[in-house]
Amino acid sequence: MAAGERSETKPWGGRFAKGSDELLEAFSASIHFDYRLYPYDIAGSKAHARMLGRQGLVPPEEAEAMVEGLEAIRADIEAGRFQWDPKLEDVHMNIERALAERIGPAGEKLHTARSRNDQVVLDTRCFVRDAVNAVSGLVVGLRLALVRRGLEHSDLIMPGYTHLQRAQPVLLAHHLMAYQEMLSRDNERLADLSRRVDVMPLGSAALAGTGLPIDMKFVARELGFSRVSANSMDAVSDRDFIVEFLSVSAMLMMHLSRLSEDLILWATSEFGFVRFPDELATGSSIMPQKKNPDVPELVRGKTGRVYGHLVGLLTIMKGLPLSYNRDLQEDKEPLFDTVDTLAAVLPIMTRLIEGLEFQAEAMRAAADDPFITATDLADHLVRQGVPFRRAHALVGRTVRYCLERGIGLSNLSREELVRLCPEVGENVQRELTIEASVSARTTPGGTAPGQVRAALRKALGRLEKAASGKKGR
Ligand code: ARG
């Protein structure tokens, strides 16, 4: 329709002498992305229609007709028969209009005692609730893969790093379990935020509530929410549940990005700790020898877009006066893209972890660094009664002595060792192997094999339970 014609398509047409400009229609429409809310919009409208019937706000047979009509619309959408009309702006008005066309005047009663302002928050809360469940399950799957690979290689020693310099030997399983721990906190954060998503806002109407005798608690029960919103203005204005989801997602992506970075590094010829399965690596269009780690690189790269969505939504929210403002329509694309990104990233990371070919010899060889057990020598001197600072200085001097001669700690003769570290005890060399070093670290959360195996088994038990749908995280 050309600008200036009287619009009959708009629900607010009555107030307007002229129809909408085409530019405005294209600019403000959200149907091309918010159509994704249709399952929630229909479920919410069905609950609302039932409530209207129970409360005597519409005759029972009209409520029934609405519910059936909404179901038929869902079937049309799912069969690809539904025509989304951008002139009707968004998913809410498209479905409402289709209902009126399908069932006649009864359909025009659906919007009684509600506004799109509370409707869109309800739909989005339902969407986030499903997204949290789906993402939580995928995170559990990735944690399971990490734990299973750790159990498979529970004795394999590799260098642990600080500043990306070899520091002390650790078990590969300990390194993998570090990520398992991070991801377990992501699962906890998802579970925690889901309590705040679990609020039913429909009935807040435009901003102030409604004077009609509705029953919000009934709608909440119908839709599986445990609470109704406590303040109608907050309910239509607030998007902090989305910000929270994006924030937890950003943190999850941060963890996946660090894991990616480790894998990219480990797959270099310089490290050689891991090979990627062929089916999850890519080649080069010019260099025939190349095998590239595109999967973790893309995961690392996609972390940037999720961070961007979080900062974007925080920025959208920061200057908004109460209550609803159209700016809030901009909440959906960052939310949807974040969910899509996680739904793409988590399964392929899981597959990659499952398919990694760990290179035990390269890891062991790197762990056999000539000085990697220097701390163990210092700890040995401490057990002999030497104050730690002095022990540190003695061992530092010993390392320098070795470096000047091009030898490692294990190549020192007994005489040399006694000369450099006078308090050194008998059999000290036995304590300086990487196995002894790893086994000694029995502090809670340390890398000693017994500890790591216990942690692996405990995690496996919980995760298998969680994956089979029972409680446990
Ligand atoms: N599509 C709108 C959104 O996403 C729905 C709410 C519109 N409300 C309004 N007062 N224009 O926010």
Boltz pocket constraint, residues with backbone or C-beta under 6 A from the ligand:
constraints:
  - pocket:
      binder: B
      contacts: [[A, 30], [A, 90], [A, 116], [A, 117], [A, 120], [A, 324], [A, 325], [A, 326], [A, 328], [A, 329], [A, 330]]
      max_distance: 6.0
